[in-house]
Amino acid sequence: MDHALQQSQSPLGECLEVVHHEDERFYELMVDGQFGGLLVYGLGDNRIVFTHTFIAEGYRGRGLSNFMIESTLGDVRAHGHTVTNFCQVLDHFFETHPGYVPLIDERVPGTWSRRDHEKRTVKQEPAPAP
């Protein structure tokens, strides 16, 4: 069963919509009613296992993947699921949007490593003056 999750407007005034195609296991980004991208997943227990993200060529580089991912993760959160991630685009999203990191299943995180994330985000203390 397909259902729309969120609608918004792009900075260029385009109508953005994310549709969940539950039977086919993907979320689709629509831009002014046209295909703009998708986020593909599988299922595991109470987890959503993300495998890859795709943004159509004419829509790349405009931050539309962030809208699609935020809408998708909002749906995951609303249904009480956790995330196992094997998608590099989502890895980057989690790094730049730490508020979504708690959705990652600690038992089966996929390619996401909380330890590596913490290492990258720890601020380096300046060296003491001689």
Secondary structure, 3 states (H helix, E strand, C coil): CEEEEEEEECCCCCEEEEEEECCCCEEEEEECCEEEEEEEEEEECCEEEEEEEEECHHHCCCCHHHHHHHHHHHHHHHCCCEEEECCHHHHHHHHHCHHHHHHECCCCCECCCHHHHHHHHCCCCCCCCC
